[in-house]
Amino acid sequence: MSIFEPRMWSVMDIACLKWSSILFGAIVGAYVSSFVQAYVWVFVLAVVVLGIRPAMMYFGPRRPHSGHPTTTAGAPS
């Protein structure tokens, strides 16, 4: 099994990953709050820049072989 193998995630898996990331960020933010407050615009810019590609992949047109999982021809769907 490869790390880079495409997988279909359930809604529950995505929700658990999302909330664990939010809670981890809250803990880290509590420890480095003065640093984050000093450079808040850098962090805002990083969030926006890092969020562009996933948003484009989600809302953009589906292209075959662009990282989206597809079924094999003849396989039951």
Buried (B, 14 or more C-beta within 10 A) or exposed (E): EEEEEEEEEEEEEEEEEEEEEEEEEEEEEEEEEEEBEEEEEEEEEEEEEEEEEEEEEEEEEEEEEEEEEEEEEEEEE
